[in-house]
Amino acid sequence: METRVAIIGIIISDPEQVGRLNDILHEYREYIIGRMGIPYRQKKIHIISVAIDAPQNLINALSGRIGRLKGISAKTVYSDIITRQE
């Protein structure tokens, strides 16, 4: 199995969706390296970055699930670091 390091950038414009977002992130907790959240009060949004090390298809699935939430957008940036695990 190969894993990649990536960052998922998340912008939340509907705070009612935060609970659902946290539930999804909790499901993938074993792959999450860390996350940082920044409230941008002047624009009434929240910005979250999630660092993850997981198989690419799992990263795609996570990003897709997040992006389908109403009032939330997500984009993923992949590193060139690929780790092969036996």
N, C-alpha and C positions, 0 to 999 in steps of 0.2 A: 504494500500500500504506500502511496505517495501523499505527503501532506505539503501544503503551501502556507506561507505566512501572508496574511492580507489584513487590510483595514477596511471596515465597513463604516462609511460616513452616513449618519442618520440625522434628518431634520424633522422635528415634530412641530406641527402647527396646530394640532388638535390634542390638547392635554388629556382629553378623555380616553385616549388610546394608550397612555403610558402603561397602564396595568397589563393590557394585552401584549405590548412590546416586552415588558419585563418577564411575562410568562414564557414568551418565545425564547428570549435570551437565556432564561433559566434551563430550558430544555437542551441548550447547546453549551452549558457551563463547562463541561469537561474540555472543550476546545478553546474556550475564551482565555486569552492571555491576560487581558485587562480592558477596562473601559473608562472613559472620561466623559463627563457631562458638563455642559456649559449652558446655563440659562441666559438667554438674550432678552432681557425684560423689555427693552425699548421696542423690540419687534414682536414681542409676545410669542417667541419660539424657543425651542430647546435644541441644542446641537450635541450629538453624542458621537464619539468615535469608539469603535470596538476593534481591538486587535485580536486576531484569531489565527490558530495554527491547526488546520484540518484538511481533509481531502477536498479537492476543488469542487466536486459535485455537492458536498455538504455545505461549503461556503455559498455556492450558488443558491442552494435551497433556502438557507437562512436569509440571505439577502432578498430573495424573491418573496418569502413569507412576510418579511418586514415591509417591503415596498408595497404589498397589497393592502396593508392597513390604511384605512381612511385617514387622511391628514398627516401621513408620514411618507417621506421619501428616503430612499437608501441607494447608495452607490458604493461599489467595491473597487478597491485598488489592490492589485496583486504584486507581491515581490517576486524576484527571480529565484528566491530561495525555495528549493524543493528538497524535502527530506524523504528518503526511502526507508520504510520500516518493514521489517520482516514479520 
